[in-house]
Amino acid sequence: MTYTKATAFSPEQQEVARIAKVLSHPARIAILQHLAEAKTCISGDISSALPLSRTTVSQHLTELKNAGLIKGEIDGLTVCYCIDQEQYDRARQLLESMLAAIKSSCCTDTCC
């Protein structure tokens, strides 16, 4: 049997890795924090709040949207971005579960 990413790792492991990859860039973290602080959909130029160009912000927004962490509604020429609460809650649950499992299975201080 040939092992591939699809067969070697569980769907949950693959989902955690996908989320972690998206969250691995500080610009994406900053965008999520900015959207969370606004507590509303943001339309217009998010790059004005970050030290990044519009093109760079747009690329990061696309990555966050593709991962399902944010959603955007097109209204004419503007896009209104906000955190996708359902997907965010799922991501948080997966990450918390994985981190708790790793912590609970760690060895004691006596072996390291």
Residue, then its C-alpha position, 0 to 999 in steps of 0.5 A: m500500500t502506498y502511503t500518502k498524506a491522505t492515508a498516513f494521517s487522520p483527517e483531524q491531524q490534517e485539519v490541525a496542520r492546515i489551520a496551523k499553517v494558515l496561522s503561521h504567518p504574523a500578518r495573518i495573526a494581525i489581521l485576525q486580531h484587527l477583525a476581532e477588535a473591530k467586532t464588526c465586518i470591515s470593508g475598505d482598506i484593512s492595510s491602513a491599520l497594518p504595516l503592509s501593502r494592499t496587495t499583501v493584505s489581500q493575499h493574506l485575506t485570501e489565505l484566511k478565507n480559503a481556510g475558513l477562518i474569515k468570511g467576506e461578502i462582496d457588496g459592489l466594489t467593496v468586500c466586508y470581512c469578518i471572522d467566521q465564528e463557526q469555523y473559528d470555534r472549530a479551529r480553536q477546539l481542534l487546537e485546544s484538543m491537540l495541545a491538551a493531548i500532547k501535554s497530558s501525554c508528556c513525560t514527567d520532569t524526572c526523565c528529561 
